Amino acid sequence: MNDEAYEDGGSDNDWDELEPTAADLAAIEDEHEVIEAEVTLTDAEIRLITVGRRRATELDWQRYHVAERAVLAAWLRLAVARRFGTRAVA
């Protein structure tokens, strides 16, 4: 990679500008529960898609539906927290 300076005095390695701000980090922290729930849902969806020749079991479907509800609940808690400016209790 080339470290030559640009006309504005910067370089192509201005990493400080790429770092998340405190507000960015707070938003990520607030969305952490949603992110975890969506990862769990994605895992359940992958399980259903990749069962191969056998059929998905009742447990596979139960995991999927529980994960779906967890995503909806996490989004609801986040929406309430954002609306009222507080963190919702799980």
N, C-alpha and C positions, 0 to 999 in steps of 0.2 A: 504494500500500500504506500502511497505517496504522501509525504508530510509537508508538501509545499504550501506556502501561505496564499490565501486568497486576497483579493483586492480589499475586502472589508476587514482585513487583519486576522481573520480566522483561519483555520486549517481544516483539512478533511477529518481530523481527529478531535473535533470539539465534542468530547463525550459528555461534558457537563450539561450541554443543552439536551442531550438524549435521556438524562436521568429523570425518573418520575419526580414530580413535585410532591410536597406534603399532602396536598389535596388529592393528587392521583393515588397516593398510597392509602389515604383514608378511604377513598372510594373502593379500592380493591379490597381493603379490610371489611368494609360494609357488605360487599358482594361475595365474600368468601363462602358463606353458607350456600348461596345460590350456585356458585361454581362447583362446590363439592357435590351438591345434589344433582347437578347436570352431568357431572362425570359419572356418578353412580347410575343415572338413567342411561347414559351412553353405553356403559358396560352391560347393562341389562338388555339394551337393544342389540348390541353386538352378539350377545349370547343367543338371542332369539334368531338372529339372521344366520348364525354359523352352526346351527344344530346339525346340519348335514342331513343324512338320510333319516335319522330318527326324528320324531316329532318333539316339539318343545314340551317339557313336563309342566305339570300344574305349578311346581315350585318356580320354574323359569317365568311363567306368566305372573305368579304372585310377586316375585322380585321386581318385575317390570312395573306392575301397577303400584306397588309401594313406592318405587323410585319416582314414578309419575306424580303421585300425591306429594311426595317430599319436595319436588321441584316447585309445584304450585304453592305449597305452604311457605317455602323459602322466599319465593317472589312476593307473596302476600305480606310476609313480615317485613321485607325490605321496603315495599311500597308504603306500608304504615309508618315505618321508621322515617322514611324520607318525607312523608306528608306532615308528620307531627314533630319532626326534628328530634326524635328520640330513637334509641335502639329498642327494637321489639324483643320481648323475651320469648325464647323458643318453647 
